[in-house]
Amino acid sequence: MTEQVAMNHVDMDKWLTENNITEIECLVPDLTGVARGKILPREKFSTDRAMRLPEAVFGMTVTGESPDGNEGYDRVFGVTDKDMVLIPDPTTLRLVPWAVDPTAQVIMDCVDHNGKSIDFAPRNVLRRVTNLYKDLGWTPIVAPELEFYLLERNPDPDIALSPPVGRSGRKETSRQLYSIDAVNEFDPLFEDIYDYSALMGLELDTLIHEFGAGQMEINFLHDEPMILADKSFFFKRLLREAAMRHGMYATFMAKPMQHEPGSAMHIHQSVIDTQTQKNIFSNPDGTASPIFFHYIAGLQKYLPAAMVLLAPYVNSYRRIVRNGAAPINIEWGYDNRTVGIRVPISEPAGRRIENRVVGADANPYLAMAVTLACGYLGIKEKLKPTEVTTGSAYASDYQLPRGLSEAIRELENSQALQDVLGKDFVDVYLAVKDAEHDEFMRVISPWEREHLLMHV
């Protein structure tokens, strides 16, 4: 645990003083994972001050619009545009390393005026799911692998994206998987990323070059879901800021370039007995436990309905294509990267399951919540998985939704997953996704103008 993670409200005020903080960013991760909130001078901030934001910050599309005339949305938010109360979580207090003046950032939890958690806040959705494990005496453990692209600065959305120029003065034009030299092209940027991450206590593990031109991956050390979701949220913000300071963009968009593979957020997950600290996926003799197989089966049954949270945008489904270094299926296998559910080779104490379906564009709180929800349902229902896949699953049939509209309908039809995630959250989330899809369908793409204008 980092110093920040162990902090309480008393320590918080002391830490702010010791670090000469002059400004505090009070952050609320919204449905997209974007940081909303308020910026306060140090003298205006206190842990017992009741800061407020409208509940509707959780009801906006990625373009900032609100669903119109949706029954579920209107039921949750009403017509009065109510406020919610923001409470700082002292375990999330961090420096803002890129700020000119000494600045802190802290994530805020959201409650109503009676102190009840706001059910549709992403952190509260994740907390709701992890509490189901807590009630059984268990603690989920996760470790995300987060892929992203470095890109040349490009302020014009009508121009295709391309990799940035490295220190050699050239752009990548070929695949450089696991190349150390290709990573070293951007050493000044990565030195800042590691420095910033160390100051923020993010505890990064490894950095590698992935398949795509300018595509990288950062791995995090394993920990409890809320801790890793917070770190992923902070890291996305950190990376974008660091890249801009080096004259380039960094993006977690699932498929930013047409001829390059998409970006994922693979989530490794296991469950430990809270009292004994033993991995419940393993029997005492080291073999896989029944719970391990129930968990896999839960992912197999419920991942199609979970896809709207794991692949949340129209662009997300451009990544889920055959032979595109992304799974199109819900098959499972040992040390097999062609399946959606991979079991890495490990010792019994480290037995875990890797969900390879999740996109880098997913909100980390919601992605972790829903993948844990799928596994939980598999355990509760004592489901049995299919036979293990030993060969390539790339040739298998598509077993996941092919687009956002289909994914929305899948969650609408899964009562079990809705019950675990919470009705208010699901109603709001689906209303927002329906609105985003409708907005996208009003856009005419360059492909349509090129191939349909004069030929149909």
C-alpha positions in Angstrom: 0.0 0.0 0.0 1.2 3.5 -0.7 1.3 6.3 1.8 -1.7 7.9 0.2 -3.8 4.7 0.4 -3.2 4.5 4.1 -4.3 8.1 4.7 -7.3 9.2 6.7 -9.1 12.6 7.0 -6.9 13.8 9.8 -3.7 13.0 7.8 -5.2 14.6 4.8 -5.1 18.1 6.2 -1.6 17.6 7.5 -0.4 16.3 4.1 -1.8 19.3 2.3 0.0 21.6 4.6 3.3 19.7 4.5 3.2 19.8 0.7 2.4 23.5 0.6 -0.7 22.9 -1.6 -2.2 26.0 -2.9 -5.0 24.4 -5.1 -7.1 21.2 -5.0 -8.8 19.5 -7.8 -11.9 17.7 -6.5 -12.6 14.9 -9.1 -15.6 12.9 -9.9 -15.2 10.1 -12.5 -18.3 10.2 -14.7 -19.8 7.4 -16.8 -17.2 7.8 -19.5 -14.3 7.9 -16.9 -13.8 11.7 -17.6 -12.9 13.8 -14.6 -15.7 16.2 -13.6 -15.7 18.3 -10.5 -14.4 21.6 -9.0 -11.1 23.3 -8.4 -10.7 25.0 -5.0 -8.1 27.2 -3.4 -6.5 25.4 -0.4 -8.0 27.8 2.1 -11.6 27.0 0.8 -11.1 23.2 1.0 -12.0 21.2 4.1 -13.0 17.6 4.6 -16.3 18.6 6.3 -17.3 21.1 3.7 -20.4 20.0 1.7 -19.4 20.5 -1.9 -22.2 19.8 -4.5 -22.6 18.9 -8.1 -25.8 18.2 -10.1 -26.6 14.5 -10.2 -27.0 14.9 -14.0 -23.2 14.9 -14.5 -23.7 11.1 -14.5 -26.3 11.3 -17.2 -24.4 12.9 -20.0 -23.2 11.3 -23.2 -19.5 11.5 -24.3 -20.5 14.6 -26.2 -22.1 16.3 -23.2 -25.7 15.8 -24.2 -28.5 14.3 -22.1 -31.0 11.6 -23.2 -34.4 13.1 -24.2 -37.7 11.5 -23.3 -36.2 8.3 -21.9 -38.5 6.8 -19.2 -35.8 5.1 -17.2 -33.6 8.3 -17.3 -36.4 10.5 -16.2 -37.4 8.2 -13.4 -33.9 8.3 -11.9 -33.2 12.0 -12.3 -36.6 13.5 -12.2 -37.2 17.1 -13.5 -35.7 19.2 -10.7 -32.0 18.7 -11.5 -31.1 17.8 -8.0 -27.7 18.2 -6.4 -25.6 15.5 -4.8 -23.0 15.9 -2.0 -19.3 15.3 -2.7 -17.2 13.7 0.0 -13.4 13.5 -0.4 -11.9 10.0 -0.2 -8.6 10.6 1.6 -7.0 7.4 0.2 -7.0 8.9 -3.2 -5.2 12.2 -2.4 -2.4 12.7 -4.9 -0.1 15.4 -6.2 -0.7 16.9 -9.6 2.9 16.6 -10.9 2.4 18.5 -14.1 0.9 21.6 -12.4 2.9 24.8 -12.2 1.9 25.6 -8.6 1.7 23.0 -5.8 -1.6 21.3 -6.6 -3.4 18.2 -5.2 -6.1 16.1 -6.6 -8.6 13.9 -4.8 -11.5 11.7 -5.9 -14.8 12.5 -4.4 -17.5 10.0 -3.4 -21.1 10.9 -4.2 -24.0 10.7 -1.8 -27.5 12.3 -1.5 -28.5 14.8 1.2 -29.3 12.0 3.5 -25.9 10.4 3.1 -27.1 7.5 0.9 -24.7 6.5 -1.9 -25.6 7.7 -5.4 -26.3 4.3 -7.1 -25.3 5.4 -10.6 -21.9 6.9 -9.7 -19.2 4.5 -11.2 -17.2 4.2 -7.9 -20.4 3.2 -6.1 -21.3 0.6 -8.8 -17.9 -1.0 -8.2 -18.3 -0.8 -4.5 -21.7 -2.5 -4.8 -20.2 -5.4 -6.6 -17.2 -5.9 -4.4 -19.5 -5.8 -1.3 -21.2 -8.9 -2.7 -17.8 -10.7 -2.4 -17.2 -9.1 1.0 -20.5 -10.5 2.2 -19.2 -14.0 1.4 -15.9 -13.4 3.2 -13.9 -12.9 0.0 -11.8 -10.1 -1.6 -11.5 -9.8 -5.4 -8.0 -9.0 -6.7 -7.3 -7.5 -10.1 -4.5 -6.4 -12.3 -5.2 -4.4 -15.4 -3.0 -4.2 -18.5 -3.7 -0.9 -20.3 -2.9 -0.4 -23.9 -2.7 3.0 -25.6 -1.4 4.8 -28.7 1.0 7.7 -29.0 0.0 9.9 -31.9 1.1 12.9 -33.8 -0.7 16.1 -32.7 -3.7 16.4 -35.0 -6.4 19.0 -34.1 -8.5 18.2 -37.2 -10.9 15.3 -36.6 -11.4 14.9 -40.4 -7.7 13.9 -40.9 -6.6 10.4 -40.2 -4.3 9.9 -37.2 -0.7 8.8 -37.5 2.2 7.8 -35.1 4.4 10.6 -33.7 8.0 11.3 -34.7 10.5 9.8 -32.2 13.9 11.0 -31.2 15.4 9.6 -34.4 13.3 12.1 -36.4 11.2 9.3 -38.0 7.8 7.8 -37.5 7.2 4.1 -37.0 6.0 2.5 -40.2 6.2 -1.2 -39.2 5.1 -3.4 -36.4 7.6 -3.3 -33.5 6.1 -5.8 -31.0 8.2 -5.9 -27.7 10.9 -3.7 -29.3 13.1 -2.0 -26.7 14.5 0.4 -29.3 11.0 1.4 -30.4 10.1 2.3 -26.8 13.4 4.2 -26.4 12.3 6.4 -29.2 10.1 8.1 -26.6 12.4 8.0 -23.6 11.9 11.6 -22.6 8.2 11.1 -22.4 8.4 7.8 -20.5 10.8 9.3 -18.0 8.2 11.9 -17.2 5.5 9.2 -17.0 7.5 7.2 -14.5 8.4 10.2 -12.5 4.8 11.4 -12.4 3.6 8.0 -11.5 6.1 7.6 -8.7 5.0 11.0 -7.2 1.4 9.8 -7.4 2.0 6.4 -5.9 0.6 4.5 -8.9 3.1 1.6 -8.7 3.5 0.8 -12.4 4.9 -2.6 -13.2 6.1 -3.1 -16.8 6.1 -1.1 -20.0 6.2 -2.8 -23.4 5.7 -1.9 -27.1 2.5 -3.6 -28.4 1.6 -4.7 -32.0 0.6 -1.3 -33.4 2.8 1.5 -34.6 3.2 3.7 -31.6 1.1 1.4 -29.4 2.3 0.8 -25.9 1.1 -1.1 -22.8 1.4 -0.4 -19.1 0.9 -3.1 -16.5 -0.2 -2.4 -12.9 0.7 -4.5 -9.9 -2.3 -6.5 -8.6 -4.4 -5.1 -5.7 -8.1 -4.6 -4.7 -10.4 -3.4 -7.5 -11.1 0.1 -6.2 -7.4 0.8 -5.7 -6.6 -0.3 -9.3 -9.6 1.5 -10.8 -8.5 4.7 -9.1 -5.0 4.2 -10.4 -6.2 3.5 -13.9 -8.3 6.7 -13.8 -5.3 8.7 -12.6 -3.0 7.1 -15.1 -5.2 7.9 -18.1 -5.2 11.6 -17.0 -1.5 11.6 -16.3 -0.6 10.0 -19.7 -2.6 12.5 -21.7 -1.0 15.4 -19.9 2.5 14.1 -20.2 2.1 13.4 -23.9 0.8 16.9 -24.6 3.8 18.3 -22.9 6.0 16.4 -25.3 4.1 17.6 -28.4 2.0 14.5 -29.0 -1.3 12.9 -28.1 -1.9 9.8 -26.1 -5.2 8.0 -26.7 -7.1 5.1 -25.1 -9.6 5.1 -28.0 -10.3 1.4 -28.9 -9.4 1.7 -32.6 -7.8 5.0 -33.5 -6.2 4.0 -36.8 -7.8 1.9 -39.5 -4.9 -0.5 -40.3 -3.6 -0.9 -36.8 -4.9 -3.2 -34.0 -7.1 -1.9 -31.3 -6.3 -1.2 -27.7 -7.5 -3.3 -24.8 -7.6 -3.2 -21.0 -7.0 -6.9 -20.2 -8.1 -7.5 -16.6 -6.5 -10.3 -14.6 -8.8 -11.4 -11.7 -8.7 -13.8 -8.8 -10.5 -14.0 -5.4 -8.9 -14.6 -2.0 -10.4 -15.6 1.3 -10.3 -12.4 3.3 -9.5 -14.2 6.6 -6.9 -16.8 5.3 -5.6 -14.8 2.4 -5.7 -18.0 0.3 -6.7 -17.9 -3.4 -10.1 -19.6 -3.6 -9.5 -20.5 -7.2 -7.1 -23.2 -5.9 -7.7 -26.3 -3.8 -5.3 -27.1 -0.9 -3.6 -29.6 -3.1 -2.9 -27.0 -5.8 -5.6 -28.1 -8.3 -8.2 -25.8 -9.6 -11.2 -25.4 -7.4 -14.9 -25.7 -8.5 -15.2 -22.0 -7.8 -12.6 -21.3 -10.5 -14.6 -23.1 -13.1 -17.9 -21.5 -11.9 -16.2 -18.1 -12.4 -15.1 -18.9 -15.9 -18.6 -20.1 -16.7 -20.1 -16.9 -15.4 -17.9 -14.9 -17.7 -19.0 -17.1 -20.6 -22.6 -16.7 -19.9 -22.7 -13.0 -19.0 -20.0 -11.3 -21.1 -22.3 -10.7 -24.1 -24.6 -8.7 -21.8 -21.7 -7.0 -20.2 -20.2 -5.8 -23.5 -21.9 -2.4 -23.4 -19.8 -1.6 -20.4 -16.6 -3.3 -21.7 -16.9 -1.8 -25.2 -18.9 1.3 -24.6 -18.8 3.3 -27.9 -19.5 2.7 -31.5 -15.7 2.8 -32.2 -15.2 0.0 -29.6 -16.6 -2.7 -32.0 -14.1 -1.8 -34.7 -11.5 -3.5 -32.4 -13.6 -6.7 -32.0 -12.8 -8.3 -35.4 -11.5 -11.6 -36.5 -7.7 -11.9 -36.6 -7.4 -8.4 -35.1 -5.4 -9.3 -32.0 -8.7 -9.1 -30.1 -11.1 -11.9 -29.1 -14.4 -12.3 -30.9 -15.5 -15.1 -28.6 -16.2 -16.3 -25.1 -14.1 -19.4 -25.3 -11.6 -20.1 -22.6 -8.1 -21.7 -22.6 -4.8 -22.1 -20.8 -2.1 -19.7 -22.0 -4.2 -19.0 -25.2 -4.4 -15.4 -26.4 -7.0 -16.2 -29.1 -9.7 -16.8 -26.6 -11.8 -14.2 -24.7 -11.1 -15.8 -21.4 -7.4 -16.7 -20.9 -5.9 -18.6 -17.9 -2.2 -17.7 -17.6 0.3 -20.3 -16.5 0.9 -19.7 -12.7 1.5 -21.3 -9.4 -1.6 -22.3 -7.4 -1.4 -19.2 -5.2 -1.4 -17.0 -8.3 -4.2 -18.8 -10.2 -6.1 -16.2 -12.1 -8.4 -15.5 -15.1 -7.7 -12.8 -17.7 -10.7 -11.1 -19.4 -9.3 -10.1 -22.8 -12.5 -8.6 -24.1 -12.3 -5.3 -22.3 -11.4 -2.2 -24.4 -9.0 0.5 -23.3 -11.8 3.0 -23.8 -13.9 1.4 -21.0 -14.4 3.2 -17.7 -12.1 1.3 -15.4 -14.6 1.4 -12.5 -17.4 0.0 -14.6 -15.3 -2.5 -16.4 -14.0 -4.0 -13.2 -17.5 -4.0 -11.7 -19.1 -5.8 -14.5 -16.4 -8.5 -15.1 -16.5 -9.2 -11.3 -20.3 -9.3 -11.5 -20.2 -11.9 -14.3 -17.8 -14.1 -12.2 -20.0 -13.7 -9.1 -23.1 -14.8 -10.9 -21.2 -17.9 -12.2 -20.3 -18.8 -8.6 -23.8 -18.1 -7.3 -25.4 -20.2 -10.1 -22.7 -22.9 -9.9 -22.4 -22.7 -13.7 -20.1 -25.1 -15.7 -17.9 -23.8 -18.5 -17.6 -25.3 -21.9 -14.7 -27.6 -22.9 -11.3 -25.9 -22.8 -10.1 -24.5 -26.2 -6.7 -25.8 -27.1 -6.3 -24.4 -30.6 -6.9 -21.1 -32.2 -10.3 -19.6 -31.5 -10.0 -16.8 -34.1 -11.9 -19.1 -36.6 -14.8 -19.5 -34.2 -18.1 -17.9 -34.7 -18.7 -14.4 -33.3 -20.1 -14.8 -29.8 -20.1 -11.2 -28.8 -22.3 -8.3 -29.9 -21.1 -6.8 -33.2 -22.1 -3.2 -32.4 -23.3 -0.8 -29.7 -27.0 -1.2 -30.5 -26.9 -4.9 -30.2 -24.9 -4.7 -26.9 -27.5 -2.3 -25.4 -30.2 -4.8 -26.1 -28.2 -7.7 -24.6 -27.9 -5.8 -21.2 -31.6 -4.9 -21.4 -32.4 -8.6 -21.6 -30.2 -9.7 -18.7 -32.2 -9.3 -15.5 -29.5 -11.1 -13.4 -26.8 -8.7 -14.4 -29.1 -5.7 -13.9 -29.9 -6.9 -10.4 -26.2 -7.1 -9.5 -25.3 -3.7 -11.0 -28.4 -1.9 -9.8 -31.5 -0.8 -11.6 -30.9 3.0 -11.3 -27.4 2.6 -12.8 -28.5 0.4 -15.6 -31.4 2.6 -16.6 -29.2 5.7 -16.7 -26.4 3.9 -18.5 -28.5 2.4 -21.2 -30.3 5.7 -21.8 -27.0 7.4 -22.3 -25.7 4.7 -24.6 -28.9 4.8 -26.7 -28.5 8.6 -27.0 -24.9 8.2 -28.1 -25.8 5.6 -30.7 -28.6 7.8 -32.1 -26.2 10.8 -32.3 -23.6 8.7 -34.1 -26.2 7.5 -36.6 -26.8 11.1 -37.7 -23.2 11.4 -38.8 -22.3 10.8 -42.4 -18.9 9.2 -42.7 -16.1 9.7 -45.3 -16.6 6.0 -46.4 -20.2 6.7 -47.2 -19.4 9.8 -49.2 -16.5 8.0 -51.1 -18.3 4.8 -52.0 -22.0 5.6 -52.1 -22.2 9.2 -53.4 -21.7 8.4 -57.1 -22.3 4.6 -57.2 -25.8 3.9 -55.8 
